[in-house]
Amino acid sequence: MKIVCVGAGSMAESMIHGWINKRIMKPEEISVMNRSDQDRLEFLHDEYGVNIVCAEKTELRDADFILLAMKPKDVEVALKGIREKLTGDTVIVSVAAGVSIETIQKHVGDFAVARAMPNTSAQIGKSATGVAWSKFVTKEQQHLLRKLLSSIGGVTVVEEDQLHAVTGIAGSGPAYLYYFAESMVQAGIDNGLSSADAKKLVRQTFDGAAEMLQQEDFGELRKRVTSPNGTTAAGLQALYDNDFKRIVGDCVTSAATRSRELGKEFE
């Protein structure tokens, strides 16, 4: 299997790292290209052993998958730059937020196109990835794509319109959790802990809670740790009083709305 990554930013690197680390692909089976940042390509080559696409872009003709891993505003230019090199057996997989399968096919024709929304936890094989595909993606190609994405974490197949919600939860979600962790650390410092101790405690708390979430119902876990009139109840009451659920809902909805907006901008 061969993959060409068109775009060489953090998401592409996270996926490359995951594929190689999980031994789903060999470095020599992966090629990378971008518009102008040669230093970035050299870094990925030196760090992971992947190939840099040559000037003639012949690697595109042999690719089983072409990963579009750039900002939404750059998708059109990228597709124009590779269109003449594509072959009918190639699957185009886009991780550009909001850009629809229909928009991509306007530029490349009736190719097999899929959209995936992973997150940067792909780097450690823990991505939460949503994927949708066009009618031109065969059953065999669907199987290979799911295998490829499963190597970097969990995969959920959804309808394309649902990818906006996937973006709001999984694609952007790690940033929300990191911000929550930062806030907990600061609260710990404000209540007398050293920065080092607060970070250690927050990391272990998140790690343990994440493991528990894999095993039991979320609400039941919350109830079990919340004793009436206890410390946890007092802390949760502050969240209730400040309408924490609405804040989280607004957060996810805002990201999903922006995903829809991006799609309309490039239709």
N, C-alpha and C positions, 0 to 999 in steps of 0.2 A: 504494500500500500504506500502511496506517495501523496504528500500534502504540500501545497504551496501556500504560505501565509502572505497575503497581500496586506501590508501593514505590520509594523513591528513594535507596537507599543506594549503597555503593561499587560493587557489582556492576552495578546498573542504570546508574550513571554510566559505568562502563567500557564497557558495551555501547553506550550512546548515543554516547559519544565515538568508538568504533570505527565505528559505522554512518555517522555524519556525516563522519568523517575519510576513510573509504573511499568516500564519496559513494554508498552503497547506499540511503540515505534522506536526505530533506531534513528540516531541523529542524521545519518545519511539519507533517510527517507523524507526528511523535512527540508524545505527550501523557504527562504524569506526574501521579501522585496518590499521597498517603499518608494516614495516619490523622490526623496532627495537626501535623507539622512544616512550617509554611508557609514558614519561612525557607529550609529546604532546597529546597523547590519553587521559590522565587524565585531561589535561586542557580543551579539548573539552567536556569531560563528565561533568566537574564541571561548565563550562561556559554555556553550552546549554542543558544539561540533556540527551545527546545522549548515546547510549550503546557502550561499548567496546566489540568487537568481542572476544568470548571465545577461549581458546586454541584449542578446537576441530573444530572451525569455522562452527558450526552448523547453524549460522545465514545465511550463504550463500545459504543453501538449500531452505530457505523460502523467499528469496529476489525476489521481482518483478524486481528490477533494481540493477545492480552492477555498481558503478561509479568508473572507473579507473582514479584516480586523482594523478598521480605521474609523474616524469620526464620521457621523452621518453626512456631513457636508462634503466629504471627500469621496463618497461612494461613486457618484456619477463619473468623475474624472478617472477613478481607478478602473471602472468597468470599461470605459472607452479605451484605456491603455492596454487592456488584456483581451478584449473581445475577439480580435482576429486570431488569437493563439489558442482559443478554446476548442475542445473536441466534444463530440456528443456524449461520451461516456463520463464526463466530468460532472461532479455535483458541486455546485456553488453553495457554500455555507456562510451566511452572513451573521455576524454578531454586532452589527451596527444598530443601535437602538432606534426603533421607530420606522426604519426603512422597510417598506412592504415587499413581499415576494413579487407582487405585480409591478412595482416600480423597478425592481431589478430586472425582471423579464422584459420590460420595455427597452432595456439597453442591450440585452444579450439574446433575446428570443426565447424559444421554448426549451430552455435548458432545465435540467433538474435543479431546483433551488430549495434550500432549506434555510430557516432562520433559527438561531439558537441564542439563548440568553443565559450564559454562564456567569459566574462571578470570580473574583480573583483568588478565591480559596481553591481554585483549580490547581494552583501551584503545589498544594499539599494533598491533592486528591480528594478534596472535600467540597467541591463546587455544588451548588444547587442550580441545576440547569433545566430550563424549559426549552422545548424544541417543537417546531411545526414545519411541515414541508408541503411542497406543491404536488399536484397530481402526477408530475413527470418523474418524481423520485420513486424508483422501483422498490419492491419489497426487499430485494437483496441489498440495495443501497440504504434503505431504512435500517436494516439490521446492522450494516457496517457502521453507519453513523451513530446509532445507539451504542454500539460497542466502543466506538471512539470516544464519545462523550461520557460513557459510564466509567471510563478509565480515569476520569478527572473528578468523579463524584456521582451524586444521584441525578437521574434523568426523569423528567416528567413530560410526556407528550401531551400537547395542548392544541386547541384551535389557534390559528394565527392571531385573531383579535385578542385572545387571552394573554398573549405575550406582553401586552402593556402592563397587566397586573403582575405578571412574572417579573417584569423589570422593576416595578415598584417594590416588590417584596424581596426577591432573590438577587436580582442584578445590583440594586442599590443597597440592599439590606445590610451587608457587612459594614458599610459606613455608618449606618444608624447605631449598630451595636458597638462599634469602636467609639462613637461619640458618647454613648451611654457609659461605656467603660471609663472614658476620660472624665466624665462627670462624677462617677462613683469614686475615682481616685482623688479628685479634687475635694469631694465631700469628706473623704477619709482624712485628708490633710487638714481640712478645716476643723475636724474633730480631734486633732491631736496626733495622728499617725505621721510617720515619716513618709516621704514620697516612695521610697523603695518598698517599705512594708505595705503601703496601700496598693501599689501595683501588683505585688506578689499575691495579696489576698484577693484582689479583683480577678486576676488571671485564673487562680485556682477555683474561685467561685463560678466563673463562666465555664471553665472546663468541666467541673462537676455537674453543673446544671445542664449543660449541653448533652452530657452522657445520659442523665436522667430523662431528658426530653425524648430520647430515642426509645425509651422503654415504656412510658406510661402517658396517660392523658394529661394534657397541659393544665387544665383546670383542677383536676384531682391533685396534682403535685402542689399547686398553689395552696389549695385548701389544707393539705396535710401539714404544711410547714407553718400555717397561720393559726396560732392558738388565740382564743378569745381574750381580748384585753392585753395581749402580749406585745412584744417589741415589733414583730413582723406586721401585726395588725395595725400598729401605730404608723409604721412606714407606709403600708399600703393605703391607709386612710389619706395620707398626704397626696398620693397619686390619684385617688378617687376625687379628692377635693379640687385638684387642679386639672381634672378631666383628662387624665393621661391617655385613656383609650381613644378619645377624640383626637388628641395630638398625634398619636401614632397613625390613626386613620387618615388624618390630613397629610401626614408625611408620605404615606404610601400612595394616596390618591394624587398628590402633587407630582410625584415621580411618574406615575402612570399617565397622567394628563400631559406631562411634558413629552413622554414617549409618543403619544398620539399627535402632538403638535409637530414633533420632528418628522413624523411620517407625512403629514400634510405639506410640510415645507418642501419635501423632495419628491412629491408625486408628479 
